[in-house]
Amino acid sequence: MDTSKHNERIAKMIFASVYPMYVEKVEKKGRTKEELDEVIMWLTGFNHKKLHELIKERVTFEAFFQQATLNPNAGLITGVICGYRVEEIENPLTQKARYLDKLVDELAKGRKMEKILRGS
């Protein structure tokens, strides 16, 4: 399921090019950019300033997650996203990117913030 080409594509994607799509997805469903940022900061350990610095610098997903300190509860993120069961993804970077996709999905679907943030 996890091909090296797929993993490489995710690694080289520019986070700033995907972020507006995340914003659009959650806002279309009545959630806010602030809630999105909260979810991203929970997962990555970034503060607001650092998150928006990385967006401005147009870093790749690889650089983005290299600088992140993944939340210790990230392993509680489970389920299927983009046809993959996130807890079974073997490539660590791809798994982190899919964790983020899953959290954005949950936010867009109206899930309560305390559930999205895994009780933290």
C-alpha positions in Angstrom: 0.0 0.0 0.0 2.8 2.5 0.9 4.9 3.1 -2.2 8.1 5.0 -2.0 6.9 7.3 -4.8 3.8 8.1 -2.8 5.9 8.8 0.3 8.3 11.0 -1.7 5.5 13.0 -3.1 4.2 13.8 0.4 7.6 14.6 1.6 8.2 17.2 -1.2 4.8 18.8 -1.0 4.9 22.4 0.2 2.8 22.7 3.4 1.8 26.3 2.5 0.2 25.0 -0.7 -2.0 22.6 1.3 -2.8 24.8 4.2 -5.4 27.0 2.3 -7.2 23.8 1.3 -7.4 22.8 4.9 -8.8 26.2 5.8 -11.3 26.1 3.0 -12.4 22.6 3.9 -13.1 23.4 7.6 -14.6 26.8 6.9 -17.0 25.3 4.4 -18.3 23.1 7.3 -18.7 26.0 9.7 -15.4 25.6 11.6 -12.7 28.3 11.9 -9.1 28.9 10.8 -8.3 29.4 14.5 -9.7 25.9 15.3 -7.6 24.5 12.4 -4.5 26.1 13.8 -5.3 24.8 17.3 -5.5 21.2 15.8 -2.2 21.6 13.9 -0.5 23.1 16.9 -1.7 20.3 19.1 -0.3 17.7 16.7 3.0 19.4 16.0 3.8 21.3 19.2 4.3 24.5 17.3 3.0 27.8 18.6 1.0 30.2 16.4 4.1 32.2 15.4 6.2 29.2 14.4 3.3 27.6 12.5 2.8 30.8 10.4 6.6 31.2 10.0 6.8 27.8 8.4 3.8 28.6 6.1 5.5 31.8 5.1 8.8 30.0 4.5 7.0 27.5 2.2 8.7 24.5 3.8 8.0 21.0 2.6 6.0 18.5 4.7 9.3 16.8 5.4 10.9 20.0 6.8 7.6 20.8 8.6 7.4 17.5 10.5 11.2 17.5 11.1 10.8 20.6 13.1 7.7 19.3 14.9 7.5 17.6 18.3 4.6 15.2 17.7 2.0 15.1 20.5 2.5 12.0 22.7 -1.2 11.2 22.1 -0.9 11.3 18.3 -0.8 7.5 18.3 -4.5 7.6 19.4 -5.4 8.9 16.0 -6.9 6.0 14.2 -9.1 5.3 11.2 -9.1 5.5 7.5 -8.0 8.5 5.5 -7.3 8.6 1.7 -7.8 4.9 1.6 -5.1 4.2 4.3 -5.6 3.0 7.9 -3.4 5.7 9.6 -2.3 3.4 12.4 -0.9 0.9 9.8 1.2 3.4 7.7 4.8 2.3 7.9 6.5 5.4 6.7 6.8 7.8 9.7 6.5 11.0 7.6 3.5 9.8 5.6 1.9 8.7 8.8 2.3 12.1 10.4 0.9 13.8 7.2 -2.1 11.4 7.4 -2.6 12.1 11.1 -2.9 15.7 10.1 -5.4 14.9 7.3 -7.4 12.8 9.7 -7.6 15.6 12.3 -8.6 18.1 9.6 -11.3 15.7 8.5 -12.6 15.3 12.0 -12.7 19.1 12.5 -14.6 19.5 9.2 -17.1 16.8 10.2 -18.0 18.7 13.3 -16.4 16.5 15.9 -16.0 18.1 19.3 -12.6 19.7 19.9 -11.8 17.7 23.0 -12.4 14.5 21.0 -10.2 15.7 18.1 -7.4 16.6 20.6 -7.7 13.2 22.2 -8.7 14.4 25.6 -5.7 16.7 26.1 
